[in-house]
Amino acid sequence: MSVTELIEHRFKCAKCQSTSGRVKEVSMTGAGLSKLFDIEHNHYLFVSCQNCGFVEVYDPDVLYGKKAGSLGTVLDILFGG
């Protein structure tokens, strides 16, 4: 199961407690030269509640374990597994 599918499957809105969420990956430029040359090196996962519209933002590098922690541990912390 992919990280995106896992987040959608285990999602629970912090605001309204709905379990219906949708994940979108968003890329953004930074500041300085990356902005000047439109280099999108900042990637985030936006999870929006399909009931109330509340949005949570996650760093996929952390979820994939590239920079810190392991995927299972991080997701367990986030979703109380």
Steps between C-alpha positions, in 0.01 A plus 500: 500500500642843408541781752219694333262203521601435860432861600159497327413163658598608855389865477295656779436874488633685802216750475179307424614135551393399146691207351471619141818670379675564169876534448667728246873541444606863460837631381623851571800712428716630780665839530794651316634321192250215514220757473677683219546180296165350607662191655239318707697317765251529784242220492213456744195281541179694566223292656159664483190389686218431258245602762619837637797591277759510780850440358801330659847528344764225515863485389538189281875482571416428863221254413720313252781492758752685283595754764374376836304219660339200336173505309317270738611686808413844358158388375428331835580825678288705260198271497526330840558151362 
